[in-house]
Amino acid sequence: MGLAYMISAIAFFDEYTNDLLYLREGSCLPRPKYRKADTGKCEAGKEGYKVTAAPAEKQQNDHHKHRRVLQRSKTFMQTIQCLRPVQIWDWLFRSCELNGRILVRGLITDEEMEEYITKGKCKKLSIKLPAWCILQCLIRSAKSDSHGLLISDNVEVTNFNWPKDKVFDWMLGPLLVIKEQMKKLEITEEEEMCLRKLIMTNKNEKPSDWDDSGFPSDDNIKRGQLQAIIRRLQGIVANMSRVPSFRRRFINLVKALYLEAIEEGAIDGLRDVERKVKADVASTKIGDKDAADVMSSSDDALENIDMV
């Protein structure tokens, strides 16, 4: 037992360092296999115990015949089902995938996708696209007067069901503050449509950057506040990208969007890059086949994600 514990700990550490160094995912050492609780055997064992203990309990029941036993009621915190960190990541990457398919048709070029695939550096894809998705979530939550963040039609993230993880603790507070700020700004539909384009194309450093952008409002204070929100969202995404496995998963997402856009004829990709991406996607599909079965349980709760 002690040797298995040591090997599993080294396997976790090996996988974590591979994520930090962007090496091949996984570890050469065996991972621990957790046994699922067999509820049938547990119930059968309980029934057998009740049958054998029936004569002894019968005398006690006769003695305490009229005594009522109070059942412990569940507290409010026990009835809340906390979201898992994997559900938050699934929502973010699913939203990037759905919105990325639309942005490929106009706001994202094939050169930018190829640069990110080959060099791993493209601010529009790695920073602005996730910030775009989070911005849509904030706008939707502000308009619906939600207490938390609406990541889908059926899921609302609040302080109670937010994942109890240190990586996510510093994210929820700033996002809720930004949502309240956007609620007070009272953004119109025209401003919302223009804001989605500006977050992808403009620098958003000063109010004068939006002079020729067609933004409906001429209020420099409102422009400055919205630009500050965009910069803060981009800073949050930049910190999120430092989480292990985030960059690898996002690169795989961009590769899938790249191949899909080539098949649909939306872009004309380079043959060398296309051949390399197809080989990488084929290898990742083999490695992620088992992980897809594990992650499929969280996909049902994240349907109807925000799109443009």
N, C-alpha and C positions, 0 to 999 in steps of 0.2 A: 504493500500500500504506500509506504513512504517513497519507494523508488518510482512508482507511477506518478505520484504527486510531483516529484522533482522533474521528471521528464515532461509532464504537461506544463509546468511552470516555464521550463526552458523553451518549449514550443510556442507558448504565448509571447515570450520575449523575442524569439526569432521572427515571428510573424509581425510583431510591432516594429522591429528594426527594419524589416523589409519594406514596410509601408513608408517609413521615414526616408529611406534611401531610394524609394521608387524602383525596387527590384521586383522579381517575380512574386506574385501574391502567394501566400501560404507558407508552410514550413515543411522541411523534410522529416521532422519528428512527428510522431503520432499525437493527435489531439485527444483530449479526454472525451469519452463517450458517456453521456448521461442516460441513465435508465428512466423510462417513463413509469409513473406510478400506475400499477395495475389496479384500477378501482374495483374490478370484478372480484379479484382475490381478496381485496380488503373487505368488501361487503360480505363475501362468503365466510371469511374468518369471523366477522362480527356476528353473523347469523349463527354460526356454530357455537360461539361463545354464549350467545343468548339461550340456545337450546340446552347446553350443559349446565348453565347457571340458573335455569328456570326454577328448579325445586328450592334452591336456597333463597332466591329472590321472592318466591311466593310467600314465604313466611314474613319477610320484611314488608312486602306490600300489604299483607293483611294487618300488620301492626301500624303502618303509616298509610292507611287506606285513604283517609280524608285529607292528607297533607298535599298541598299544591307546590309544584316546583316551578320557580320563576326562570324563564329563559333569558339569557343575556342578549340584549338588543344591540344591533350594530350601530356604531357611531356614524356621524356624518362623513368623517374622513375615510371610514372603511368602505362606504358605499361608492366612493369615487374611484373610477378606474383610471389610473395614471397612464399616459401615453408612453410608449417606449421610444428611446432615441432613434431607433431604426425607422419608426413611422415618420418622424420629422424629416429625416434625410430622404426617405422615399418620396414624401410630398415635394420637397424642393427639387429633386432630380426629375421627378415626373413632370412638374410644372416647367422646368427648363426644357425638357424634351418636347412638350406640346407647343410651347411658345417658340421654341427654336425652329420648329417646322414652318411656322408662319414667317418668322424673321428672315429665314433663308431666302424667301422670295423677294426681298427688297432691301432690308437693313443690314444683312450679313452677306458678305461676298465670299466667293470661293477662295480668293487669295488669303483672306483672313482665316478661314478654316484650315487651309493648308499650312499657313504659318504657325497656327497653334498646334497642329498635329505633328509637324516636323520639329519645330523649335520649342513648343510649349509656352509661348509668350504671345498673348493677344488679350489686351485689357477688355475689349468689347465682348469677348466670349467668356473669359474667366471671371470677370468682375461685373460688367454691366448687365449681362444676361441674367444671372441670379438676382442682382439688385432689381431688375425689371420685374421679376416674378414676385419678390417680396413686396415691392411697391404696389402691385396689383392686389395682393392680399391685404395690405394696410388700407387701401382705398375701399375695398369691399367691406372690410370690417368696420371702417368709420361710417360708411353710408348705412349699414344695417344696424348701427348703434349697438354693436356687440361689446360685451364686457372684456372679451379676449380677442383672439385672432382666429378668423374663419379660414382654415386651410382647405376646407371642402364644404359641400352642402351639409354633411352629416357630422363633421368634426369641428369643434371649437376648442381652441387652446386657451386655457386660463392659468391663473396662479396655482389652482388646485390640482389639475391633471397634467401640468407641465412635467416633462421627464426630470427626475431627481438626479441630475448629472451636473457636475461643475462646468462642463463645456457649454451647457445650455443655460445655466443660471444667469450668466452675464448677457445673454441674448434677449431674454424675454422682457426684462425691465426697459431697456432702450426702445425696443419695438413697440411696447405698449405706450410709452411716452410719445413716440413719433405718431402713433395712431391717434392719440388725443390731440396732438398739434394739427394733424390733417383734418380732423373733425371740426376744429375751430376755423380753419381756413375756408371751409365750405367750397370745395373744388367743384366746378361745373363739369358737364360731360365734354364740352369742347376743350376745356383746360386739361381734362384727364387724357383725352386722346392725344393732344399735343405734348403732354408731359411724358407719355410713353415713348414718343419719338425722340424727345430731347435727352432723355436719360441714356439713349444709345448713341446719339450723334454728336451732341455738344459737350464742351468742356465743363460747363456749369460752375464756373469759378466766380463770376460776378454778374450782377443783373444786366449789364450791357451786352452780355453774350447772347441774350435772347432778343435783341432788338430786331433782327431780320429773320427770326425763327417762326413768326406768325402766332406767337402766344397771345391769346385773347386779352389778357389783363395787362394794363400798363402800369400797375402799382409796383413800384420798385421794391417796396417792403415785402409784398407777397412773393415776388420773384426771388428775392434774397432768401426768404424762409424756405421756399421750395428747393432752391439750389442747395441750401444747407442740409435739408433732409436727404437729398440725393447723394451728397458727399458722405453723409453719415452712413447711409445704407451701403455705399461702396466700401467704406471702411470696415463695416461689420462683415461684409462678404470676404474682404481681404483677410480678415482674421479667421473666418471659417475655413478658408482654403488651406490654412496651415494644419488643419486636423488630418491625421494620418488616413490614407486611402481616399480622401476627398479629391485630390488632383487626379489620381489614377481613374477613379470612377467618372470624373467629368471628362477626361480625355476619351474614354470609351464611349461616352455619350456623344461627344462631338464627332467621333469616327462613324458612329451609327447614323447621325444626321447627314454627314458628308456622303456616305454611300447611298442613303435614301434620296438625297437631292439629285445625285447623278442619275439614278435610275428613273426618277420622274422627269429629268431633263431641265430641272431648275437651274443647275450650274453645269459648267464644263470643267471637269477636274483634270489634273495631270495624270497621265497613265502610270508614272512611277509611284506617285503618292497613292493613287487608287489601288494599285497592286499591293503596296505595303499595308494599306489599311485593311484590305480584304484578308490578308494573311494574319494580321493581328486580331481581327474580329473572329476569325475561325478558331484561333487558339484560345481566346478568352471565352468563347461559347462552350468549349469543352471543359474548361476549369470552373465555369459558373453554372453548370448544369445542376449540380447538387444544391448550390446556394439558392437557386431560383425557387426550388420547392419549399425551402425554409422561409423565404421572404414573401411567398404568395399569400400567406395568411394576413399580412398587414395591408395588402393592396385593396381588399374589399372595403375598408373603411376610408380610403382616400380617393373615391371616385368623384367625378364632376369637379375637377380642379380648374382654377381660374385660367382662362385663355383670353387672348386679345379680342 
